């Protein structure tokens, strides 16, 4: 049903017209008098200490990597779920094997402490 | 009425299916306007309901009972100075709110407000919706990074970690609902949003009641994950004002800030409509099989009109209770006019062709409205989580529960 995808492009065209119009309208009505202190990064009234783009905790990277693994797993489950009844017991066992491998990995990262946030 | 209008109105297909660019454009514009109005109404309702939870009155000054407050806010935000910090990455700073806004609005392409009331019916509907709505993480990270300030960066990191963590539980819950759609003689399910609702119609049950309590738990997992996905209380860590000022949009002001808010509320409505479509029967009216038959159909089709007449009655009670001081003359007249408009809409909804055309949309929106009220209720009731508790709930509770529900549903589907 390729014609079902046409409205997406119509939608994008509407977005492409409406949002610039709104931004333009706002540009016409709003005041514009910047000053040096006004343009400083917000830090509760004191001068910013240093550049914000420093290093941050490695936990965030771990969460991102785990997310990729489990999200890809979920995507793999979708085709099976759609054909689930047709594939029957065969499909279920196949999926159980696939999930078992992931669950072993999940238990391992749990034991390793990758899910702890302290 | 021109022929092509009546011909289309009598056909029972979505604009996408009909291949009609004109009707698709009309639907897109209606959805845009509808979502904007819904966000404004939600804004008023949230402030009003929260105020009453805390035994305050909430907005009362702009218009009767503060009804025009969202419009006043919109005008204020539009005329506010737009500050771009000197240290910011200008282009990314400019792009971030647009990405969030587009991501949350694009999901509405596949939301089925009724059998014929979706902009289009993609055969990968639910995947499209999950995929597009998770693009808003990108906007959050871009906003935090481009601001080049400590609070937005921390807020964006927290927000992205939280959103990706809860997305997994959300996806697994969705898979268990998709799996239920394949429990039919042909053995093949569907990912199309309209198809999912039709599967519930064919199986004569909402998926929330299927294999009780499995469907219910899946909905519960989704309902928790969707609050975390949209960064709302009690999972509003990225916007924890006591520690991070406003999180990733601290540096934004004026119109750009309002784009963030618009995107957030639109995303709330979008995920609520996923939950309604997958588990609560989408546009199907309550008890389609238990209370079946012509007369029950008629009774249920009167609900939309009655609701609007009821709202009009409440408005007129409000008119009667307005202070009699001359200062309140305009407000009283305004409230009476508002009530009259609501009553007029109610009467129009009783006309048979309109009634039949509109009741799908009414039931869908009524179910979504329940979720929207729950969002406000959570915010008034639950204290904010600590970040390590939040990650623990996502990874150590919701993920195993969602996996377990999925496996049990699969086994139940083979056995029964």
Interface residues (C-beta under 8 A of the other chain):
Chain A: X1 X3 X4 X5 X6 X7 X8 X10 X11 X14 X15 X18 X19 X22 X23 X25 X26 X27 X29 X30 X31 X32 X33 X34 X36 X38 X39 X40 X41 X42 X43 X44 X48 X49 X51 X52 X53 X56 X59 X60 X63 X64 X66 X67 X70 X71 X74 X75 X77 X78 X81 X82 X83 X84 X85 X86 X87 X88 X89 X92 X95 X96 X99 X103 X106 X110 X115 X116 X117 X118
Chain B: X14 X15 X16 X17 X19 X21 X24 X25 X27 X28 X29 X32 X78 X79 X80 X81 X82 X83 X84 X85 X86 X87 X88 X98 X101 X102 X105 X106 X109 X119 X120 X121 X122 X123 X127 X145 X147 X148 X149 X150 X151 X152 X153 X154 X157 X160 X161 X164 X165 X167 X168 X171 X172 X175 X176 X178 X179 X181 X182 X183 X184 X186 X187 X188 X189 X190 X191 X245 X250 X251 X254 X255 X387 X388 X391 X392 X395 X396 X399 X403 X406 X407 X410 X411 X413 X414
